């Protein structure tokens, strides 16, 4: 029987027909797999099931599963709509939309915090932020005593944050067992009792925050063993006695906050060893004696808030601190005159507070050299003479407070040149003469306090130009006329 040769054309037709039929039914042998791992991944049927689960679980506060869905089934997003099972594509596309919305919300939230939520939303912000909501409903958690064995099994712990809870009791002596600790923050709680000397065994400590508690007693001398310490905050406690000299031998210290305690004695010359010091807060204590001239060694000092019954001669020592931005010497019985050298203080100085210091004499004309000054407060002293004409050079000044002194003379037009001035406090002096009409040109003014002086003449009509004026006190003067209408 003779063989019949096959018909190539007929075979081709059959093959093509079969292939077309397979494509229409999504041939599982094709190269286009629905997952990124190709033939090693899931089949199309299993892919539908997994995509559905990832999509639904994403609503259970796990939106990252939507991102996983998009990544793992990326080929489904790249191909046309009809290329894969319609349910598979639907779940993957919806996951992509869900994750995009989540990412936008998360980015907006992060940007709001970085820019400053309170500036954007005002007082409403306090009701929106989660930590305030948690505190309002008592969800912040920790209270009570710290267990004495806290560090027994945490020998490699490097940072311990326990700030702003309702913790009380004594500081556990076992904290020294956290030998690798670099940061310890127990601030803003209700701890009492002494600060244990064992704290000095934390040789790796760089930041120690114990402020705003009820610690009593002394600052342990062993704190001086913390040779890597950069920040030491023990402010707002009930610590007594003098400051241990050992603290002033920690040459790495940059931030020292001991304000609002009951510290006594005098500041030692060793304070000059803190050559890296930037922020120094020692105010509202009971220090006595002279502030050492060695403070001039603190060449990187930016903020200085002191309390002592020293004389004002130490201000000359501070002229070497060229980075100084804040100088606070309030509530000190200094009983001296402001030295001419005050004009040689850092040109970076923005805040100068010397209220209630019993300063006498005149305000030196050299104060006009402090060109960066934003706030000058000499309230409640025994200053005499007139306001220096050099104040017109303080072009950045926003607040001038010379209330409750014995200043005399006219105001003049010097203050009218301070176009950023927001508040003037010159009450309770013996200033006289007319108010300069040019004050009405200082449109930044919001508060003018000139009561209890000897000003005369009529109230300048130009004050009506001050559209942002919130407070005007001209009481107990010899002025006449009427208040000007606001323009």
C-alpha positions in Angstrom: 0.0 0.0 0.0 1.5 3.3 -1.0 2.0 5.9 1.6 0.2 9.1 1.1 2.5 12.1 1.6 1.4 14.6 4.1 0.2 18.0 3.0 2.3 20.7 4.5 -0.3 23.4 3.9 -2.9 21.3 5.7 -0.5 20.8 8.7 0.2 24.5 8.9 -3.5 25.3 9.0 -4.0 23.0 11.8 -1.1 24.3 13.8 -2.1 27.9 13.4 -5.7 27.2 14.3 -4.6 25.4 17.5 -2.3 28.2 18.4 -5.0 30.8 17.9 -7.4 28.8 20.0 -4.7 28.5 22.8 -4.1 32.3 22.8 -7.8 32.9 23.2 -7.8 30.7 26.3 -4.6 32.2 27.8 -2.2 29.4 26.9 -0.3 28.6 30.1 2.8 27.6 28.1 3.5 31.1 26.8 6.5 33.2 28.1 4.3 36.1 29.6 4.0 35.1 33.2 2.0 37.3 35.6 4.7 37.5 38.3 8.2 39.0 38.3 9.8 35.6 38.9 8.5 34.2 35.7 8.1 30.4 35.4 9.3 30.0 39.0 6.3 32.0 40.3 2.6 31.4 40.6 0.2 30.2 37.9 -2.4 32.6 36.7 -5.1 31.0 38.8 -3.0 31.1 42.0 -2.0 34.7 41.2 -5.7 35.8 41.3 -6.1 34.3 44.8 -2.9 35.9 46.2 -3.6 39.3 44.6 -7.0 39.3 46.2 -5.6 38.5 49.6 -2.9 41.1 49.4 -5.4 43.7 48.3 -7.9 43.0 51.2 -5.2 42.7 53.9 -4.0 46.1 52.8 -7.1 47.6 54.4 -6.1 46.1 57.8 -3.6 49.0 58.4 -1.1 47.1 56.2 -0.9 49.3 53.1 2.6 48.1 52.3 1.0 44.9 51.0 -0.5 47.0 48.2 3.1 47.9 47.2 4.1 44.2 47.4 1.1 43.4 45.2 2.2 46.0 42.6 5.8 44.8 42.6 5.2 41.1 42.5 2.5 41.3 39.8 4.3 44.1 37.9 3.9 42.3 34.5 0.1 42.6 34.9 0.3 46.4 35.1 2.6 46.6 32.1 0.4 44.5 29.7 -2.9 45.5 28.1 -6.2 45.0 29.9 -7.2 41.8 28.1 -3.9 40.1 28.5 -4.5 38.4 31.9 -7.4 37.3 34.0 -9.7 40.3 34.5 -9.9 39.7 38.3 -6.1 39.6 38.6 -5.6 43.0 36.9 -8.5 44.5 38.9 -6.9 43.6 42.3 -3.4 44.8 41.2 -4.6 48.1 39.8 -6.7 48.8 42.9 -3.6 48.0 45.0 -1.6 50.6 43.0 -4.3 53.2 43.5 -4.5 52.4 47.3 -0.8 52.6 47.8 -0.6 55.9 45.9 -3.2 57.5 48.1 -1.5 56.2 51.2 1.9 57.5 50.0 0.4 61.0 49.4 -1.2 61.1 52.8 2.0 59.9 54.5 4.1 62.5 52.6 1.7 65.3 53.5 1.7 64.3 57.2 5.6 64.2 57.2 5.8 67.5 55.5 3.3 69.1 57.9 5.5 68.0 60.8 8.7 69.2 59.2 7.3 72.6 58.3 5.5 73.0 61.6 1.9 71.9 62.1 1.1 74.6 64.7 2.1 77.3 62.2 -0.2 75.8 59.6 -3.2 74.9 61.7 -2.9 77.2 64.7 -4.3 76.0 68.1 -6.4 73.3 66.3 -3.1 71.4 65.8 -3.0 70.4 69.5 -6.2 68.4 68.9 -4.9 66.8 65.8 -1.5 65.4 66.7 -1.6 61.8 67.8 0.6 62.2 70.9 -1.8 64.8 72.3 -4.8 62.6 71.5 -3.1 59.7 73.2 -2.4 61.9 76.3 -5.9 63.2 76.4 -7.4 59.7 76.6 -4.7 58.3 78.9 -3.1 56.1 76.3 0.5 57.3 76.9 1.1 54.3 79.1 4.0 54.3 81.6 3.7 55.2 85.2 5.0 54.0 88.6 8.5 53.1 89.7 11.3 51.9 87.5 12.2 48.3 88.4 15.6 48.1 90.1 16.7 45.3 87.8 15.9 47.3 84.7 19.4 47.0 83.2 20.3 43.5 84.4 19.5 42.0 81.0 20.1 45.0 78.8 23.8 45.2 78.9 24.1 46.3 75.2 21.4 49.0 75.4 22.7 52.3 73.9 19.8 54.7 74.3 17.0 54.8 76.9 14.2 57.3 76.5 11.7 57.5 79.4 10.9 61.2 79.2 7.5 62.8 79.9 5.7 60.0 81.6 4.4 59.7 85.2 7.3 57.8 86.5 8.2 58.4 90.2 10.3 56.9 93.0 14.1 56.8 93.2 16.5 56.4 90.3 17.5 52.7 90.1 21.1 52.2 91.1 21.2 49.3 88.6 21.2 51.8 85.7 25.0 51.5 85.8 24.6 48.0 84.5 23.7 49.4 81.1 27.4 49.9 80.5 27.0 50.7 76.8 24.5 53.4 77.3 25.1 56.6 75.3 21.9 58.4 76.0 19.8 58.4 79.2 16.6 60.5 79.3 14.5 60.5 82.5 13.4 64.1 82.2 9.9 65.5 82.9 8.9 62.9 85.3 8.4 62.8 89.1 11.5 61.1 90.3 12.8 62.1 93.7 15.6 61.2 96.1 19.3 61.6 95.3 21.1 61.2 92.0 23.1 58.0 92.6 26.9 58.1 92.3 26.7 54.9 90.2 25.7 57.1 87.3 29.5 57.9 87.0 30.1 54.3 85.8 28.3 54.9 82.5 31.6 55.7 80.8 30.1 55.8 77.3 27.4 58.3 78.2 27.1 61.3 75.9 23.7 62.7 76.8 22.2 62.8 80.3 18.8 64.3 80.8 17.4 64.4 84.4 15.7 67.8 84.2 12.2 68.7 85.5 12.0 66.1 88.3 12.2 66.3 92.1 15.8 65.1 92.7 17.4 66.4 95.9 20.8 66.4 97.4 24.0 67.0 95.6 25.4 66.5 92.1 27.6 63.4 92.6 31.3 64.0 92.1 31.4 60.8 90.0 29.6 62.7 87.2 33.0 64.0 86.4 34.0 60.5 85.2 31.7 60.8 82.2 34.5 62.1 80.0 32.4 61.6 76.8 29.5 63.7 78.0 28.2 66.4 75.6 24.9 67.3 77.2 24.1 67.4 80.9 20.6 68.6 81.9 19.7 68.7 85.6 17.6 71.8 85.5 14.4 72.3 87.5 15.1 70.0 90.4 15.8 70.6 94.1 19.6 70.0 94.0 21.5 71.9 96.7 25.1 72.6 97.7 27.8 73.7 95.3 28.5 72.4 91.8 31.2 69.8 91.9 34.4 71.0 90.3 34.6 67.6 88.5 31.9 68.7 86.1 34.0 71.6 84.9 36.7 69.1 83.9 34.6 67.4 81.3 36.2 69.1 78.3 33.7 67.5 75.9 30.6 69.3 77.4 28.7 71.6 75.1 25.4 71.9 76.8 25.2 72.4 80.6 21.7 73.1 82.2 21.6 73.5 85.9 19.0 76.3 86.1 16.2 76.5 88.7 17.8 74.5 91.5 19.1 75.6 94.9 22.8 75.5 94.0 25.1 77.6 96.2 28.6 78.8 96.5 30.7 80.4 93.8 31.5 79.3 90.3 35.1 77.9 90.1 37.8 79.1 87.8 37.7 75.6 86.2 34.6 76.8 84.3 37.2 78.0 81.8 38.0 74.4 81.0 34.7 74.0 79.1 36.1 75.4 75.9 33.5 73.6 73.7 30.6 75.0 75.7 27.7 76.4 73.6 24.7 76.6 75.9 25.2 77.5 79.6 22.1 77.8 81.8 22.9 78.4 85.5 20.1 81.0 86.2 17.7 81.0 89.2 20.1 79.5 91.7 21.9 80.9 94.8 25.4 81.4 93.5 27.5 84.0 95.2 30.9 85.6 94.5 32.5 86.8 91.3 31.9 85.2 88.0 35.4 84.0 87.0 37.2 85.9 84.2 38.1 82.4 82.9 34.7 82.3 81.3 36.4 84.1 78.5 37.8 80.7 77.4 34.4 79.6 76.3 34.9 80.9 72.8 32.1 78.8 71.3 29.5 79.9 73.8 26.2 80.8 72.2 23.7 81.0 75.1 24.7 82.1 78.6 22.1 82.4 81.4 23.8 83.1 84.8 22.8 83.9 88.3 25.3 85.3 90.8 25.9 88.4 92.9 29.0 89.1 90.9 29.9 92.5 89.6 29.4 93.5 86.0 33.1 93.3 85.2 32.7 89.8 83.9 30.9 91.2 80.9 34.3 92.3 79.6 35.4 88.7 79.8 32.5 87.7 77.6 33.7 89.8 74.8 36.0 86.9 73.8 32.9 84.7 73.2 32.3 85.7 69.6 29.5 83.2 69.0 27.4 84.5 71.9 23.7 84.8 70.9 21.9 85.1 74.2 23.1 86.7 77.4 20.8 86.4 80.5 22.0 87.8 83.8 18.5 88.6 85.3 17.7 88.8 89.0 21.3 89.2 90.1 22.3 91.9 92.7 25.1 93.2 90.5 25.1 96.7 92.0 27.3 98.2 89.3 27.4 100.1 86.0 27.2 98.6 82.6 30.8 98.8 81.3 31.6 100.4 78.0 32.9 97.0 76.9 29.3 95.9 76.5 29.5 97.3 73.0 32.3 94.8 72.3 30.1 91.8 72.9 29.5 89.4 70.0 27.9 90.9 66.9 25.8 87.7 66.9 24.1 88.7 70.2 20.3 88.8 69.7 18.9 88.6 73.2 20.2 90.6 76.2 18.3 90.2 79.5 19.5 92.1 82.6 16.3 92.8 84.4 16.2 93.4 88.2 20.0 93.5 88.6 20.3 96.8 90.5 22.3 98.2 87.6 23.0 101.9 88.1 24.4 104.7 86.0 23.8 105.4 82.4 23.2 103.1 79.5 26.5 103.3 77.6 26.3 104.7 74.1 28.3 101.7 72.9 25.2 99.5 73.2 24.4 100.7 69.7 27.2 98.4 68.4 25.0 95.4 69.1 23.6 95.4 65.6 22.0 92.0 65.7 20.1 92.6 68.9 16.4 91.6 68.7 15.4 92.0 72.4 16.9 94.4 75.0 15.5 94.1 78.5 16.8 96.3 81.3 13.6 96.3 83.4 13.7 97.2 87.1 17.1 98.7 87.5 18.4 102.1 88.7 19.4 103.4 85.3 19.6 107.2 84.9 20.2 109.7 82.1 18.6 109.6 78.7 18.1 106.8 76.2 21.3 106.7 74.1 21.0 108.2 70.7 23.0 105.2 69.4 19.9 103.0 69.8 19.0 104.1 66.2 21.7 101.7 65.1 19.8 98.7 66.5 18.0 98.2 63.2 16.9 94.7 64.0 15.5 95.4 67.4 12.0 94.1 67.9 11.5 94.7 71.7 12.9 97.5 73.9 12.1 97.2 77.6 13.4 99.9 79.9 10.5 100.1 82.3 10.9 100.9 86.0 14.1 102.9 85.9 15.0 106.5 86.5 15.5 107.6 82.9 15.1 111.2 82.0 15.1 113.4 78.9 13.2 113.2 75.6 12.5 110.2 73.5 13.6 112.0 70.3 13.3 110.5 66.9 16.0 107.8 67.4 13.4 105.1 68.0 11.6 106.0 64.8 14.4 104.6 62.8 13.8 101.1 64.2 11.4 99.9 61.5 11.2 96.3 62.9 10.3 97.4 66.4 7.2 95.7 67.7 7.0 96.7 71.4 8.3 99.7 73.4 8.2 99.5 77.2 9.4 102.9 78.7 6.9 103.2 81.5 7.6 104.2 85.1 10.5 106.5 84.4 10.9 110.3 84.3 10.8 110.8 80.6 9.4 114.2 79.4 8.7 116.3 76.4 6.4 115.5 73.5 6.0 112.2 71.8 7.7 112.2 68.4 5.1 112.2 65.7 7.4 109.9 63.6 6.4 107.0 65.9 3.4 106.7 63.6 5.8 105.7 60.8 7.0 102.6 62.7 4.2 100.5 61.3 5.5 97.3 62.9 4.5 98.6 66.4 2.0 96.5 68.2 2.5 97.7 71.8 3.4 101.1 73.2 3.8 101.4 77.0 4.7 104.9 78.1 2.6 105.3 81.3 3.8 107.0 84.5 6.2 109.5 83.0 6.1 113.2 82.4 5.2 113.4 78.8 3.4 116.6 77.7 1.6 118.0 74.6 -1.1 116.4 72.6 -1.2 112.7 71.5 0.3 112.6 68.0 -2.4 112.1 65.3 0.1 110.0 63.4 -0.4 107.1 65.9 -3.6 106.4 63.9 -1.4 105.0 61.2 -0.4 102.1 63.4 -3.0 99.6 62.0 -1.6 96.7 64.0 -1.4 98.4 67.3 -2.9 96.2 70.1 -1.8 98.1 73.3 -1.4 101.8 74.0 -0.6 102.9 77.5 -0.2 106.7 78.0 -1.6 106.8 81.5 -0.4 109.2 84.2 1.3 111.7 82.0 0.6 115.4 81.2 -0.8 114.8 77.7 -3.9 116.3 76.2 -6.1 116.0 73.2 -7.9 112.9 72.0 -7.0 109.6 70.7 -6.4 109.8 66.9 -8.8 107.9 64.7 -7.4 104.8 63.1 -6.7 105.5 59.4 
